[in-house]
Amino acid sequence: MAQTPQTIEQPKNGAVPSGVETRVFTMPERYRHGAEWKMHESATKAPGFAPVEVKTPVFPAPKAPPKLLTQKKTNSTKKILIVGVAVLLLLGIGGYVLVRSVEVPPKPETTTTSRPAPVREEVTEVEEVAQVEEDPEPESESEVFPTEVTPGTDTDSDGLTDVEETLVYNTDPKRPDTDADGFLDGNEVFHGYNPGGTAPGTLFESGLVEQATGAMNGTSYEYVYPSVWNLEEVEGEMVLDAQTGEGFRISVVEGELPEGDVRTTKTGLSYILSDDQLTATIELGSVIFMVEYDTGIKSKVDYLQTFQMMLNSVTYDSTSTEPVDPQGGTEASTQAAPESP
């Protein structure tokens, strides 16, 4: 059964748009069941409608495809190679010009010399022998093994080493003022006073030191030394043994003070210390009194304050008429105590 054609619904106000044709379409094929169909068009054009002009679309011409990335890379590589070759050429040319501009010094002329005569060789051998004979002698054992001395240990920093306080003055190495009299132990020893008690007041009165005397060329002298030391005469000089490997050597000879920094003892005598501070030379009128600190094999100096105390105790009398030792030595003896320092 044929489907009734459908028409375009007209506007309610009856007006038809201008240029619009009325067309009728038949039923689709799947609903016709074998019946033929065709498009029916109105013979008359609806009023107000104009024929529609169908325009053929115009498409723009296709653009050229973009250049490939590989082409760009190839062009860049070619440029780099060209630049590199140009730089290498410039460097090669510059190096060649530089090398050519440097002047090569001429080679020294080589001259042939004849073999030296035998006499020349003999002279050379004699010179070598002479040089060997002029070599200095090897140093002695004392120079090869020098002993550097340093001050001994002073625990309480009172001017006396622990060895001095323990073995000589019977003071406490851990108390700077053993007798609590307001003076350091080392300061009291320097001036000849007893650091271990207020009474007796002096070193001599307390029995801590003994006095020795001697004479030389009409000059008599005296000095004190620790009582615990041994004093004996050896080869024209007095030797004090501290019984700790150290000691002092005392000698009196004719002479004058050597050049150097002149110092003054507590009794007003002029003296000079050696560069190592271990030898003192005191002027006693026409003679000089020398005290040498012998450290032995020890590397520490434990009796520096005692050394200074002995120097401060030296006195002399140049009007003495005592006999002089014919061998030029000293005559030591123990005498009565002198006045307090």
C-alpha positions, 0 to 999 in steps of 0.5 A: 500500500502506497504511503501518502506523500507528505508535504511541507507544512506551510506557515500558519499565517499562509505566507511562503518564504520567497525562493522556496519550492514545494517538493514531495518525497515518496516512502523509503524503499524498505517500506514500499514492498516492491512498488516503484516510486519517484519524486513528484515535484510541483509544476507550479512554484509556490509564490514567493519562492525563488529557485535556489542556485546550487554553487559548487564548492571551491576548495583552496589549493593545497599548500606545499608540505613543510621541509623535513627536520632532517634537511635542516640538520643536514644543512647545519652539519654542512655549515659546521664542517665548512667553518671547522675546515676554514679554522683549521686552514687558518691555524695551519697557515698561522703556525707555519708563518710563526715557525718560519719567523723564529730564528733557529740558532746555529749549531755550535761548531764542533772542534776535535781535540786531541787526547790530553797528554799523560802529564796532564792526567798526573797533575789532576791526580795529584790535585785530587790527593791534595784535596783529600788530605785537606779534609777536616778531621772528624768531630770529637765525641763531645761535639757529635753528641751535644747536651742541651740543658733546660731549667728543672721542674718548679711545680709551685713556681716559687723560683726553686726547682723541686730538686732544690726544695727537696734535697737542699732547703727542706721546703715543700715543692707544692707550696710557694711560701713554705714558712708563710712569711709573705716571701716566696721560697726562691726569693728568700734563697736569693737573698740568703734567708731560710725559706723553711722557717722564720727562725733561724733567719739566715741560711748560714744560721739554719745550717743549710749552707757552709762558708769557704775561704781562700786567698790569691795574690794578696786577695782573700775571698769567701763564699757559701755553698749548700751543706749537703754538697761535698767540697774538695780541691782537684787540680788547682780548683775547688769542686762542689759535688751536688750528688745528683750528677751536677756540680760546680767548679770554682777557680781564682786566677789573675786577669780581668773581666771579659767583654760582655753585659756587666751585672752586679751581685747583691754585695756590689761586685761586678760579674759577667755571665757566659752566653749559656748562663752557666759560667760566671766571672766575678771581679775581685780586685787584681784577680777574678773568681770563676764559678762554672756550673757543670751539668754532667750528663744531665739535660736539666739544670736543677740548681740555678737559684742556688748558683745565684745564691752562691754568687751573691755570697762572694766577698773579698779583701784585697789588703789581706797578708795571708800567704799565697799558694805557690801553685796558684790554687786556692786555700779553702777552709771553713770559718765562723759564720759571717754577718747575716746577708 
